[in-house]
Amino acid sequence: MPNGAGEPISGGSGPTVGVLALQGAFEVHQQRLHRLGVRAPLIRTPRELDAVDALVLPGGESTTMSRLLGTSGLFDVLAARLADGMPVFGTCAGMILCATEVLDARPDQRGFELIDITVRRNGYGRQLDSFEADLDVQGLATPFHAVFIRAPLVERLGTGVEVLACHDGVPVLVRAGSCTVAAFHPELTDDVRLHELFVEHLSSTD
């Protein structure tokens, strides 16, 4: 089980979890994973992607990330890895990139369609509407303090999507197979337990 908010686990064995580093809050995700003793290289090229077992898609601006995935040559290579079952943890913009349906998206925005949910971009409002909340998360003994910034709103769940946490009755952390997505930014607190849950889930699905 996760060992609590600030205590790293020792060692460096286990899966290598890359962090997409084209735009957004990628360095903080890397820091959280390093605190858990997890190898977490930053990923900017197809060759770097070859060296990882799983990937974090960080928060940021989903349309910009979609465009940079294309111009970097990463989109098609990453789409193939994800379609083959490579585990992914998408947060905020990462949730948008993983969803099968995105409302209020730009017409040229591309995603990976990994998890059967409908999300609305900036569904909780703009930057000024950012907020924080304590969430009861499946698998955690105590609440997780979540930071929502221009967060996507989940408006539909498909069959087989597991809800791990809700806020005001709306799912904000969900999982289906090897894809876990959050509407918020788990990296913006010192609590590493959601990253640890993701790493533990990798081992359980090997």
PyMOL commands that set and color helices and strands:
alter all, ss='L'
color gray80, all
select helices_A, chain A and resi 26-35+46-49+62-71+74-83+93-98+127-129+186-188+193-204
alter helices_A, ss='H'
color red, helices_A
select strands_A, chain A and resi 17-20+42-43+54-57+88-91+99-103+115-120+131-135+144-148+153-157+162-167+170-176+179-182
alter strands_A, ss='S'
color yellow, strands_A
deselect
rebuild
show_as cartoon
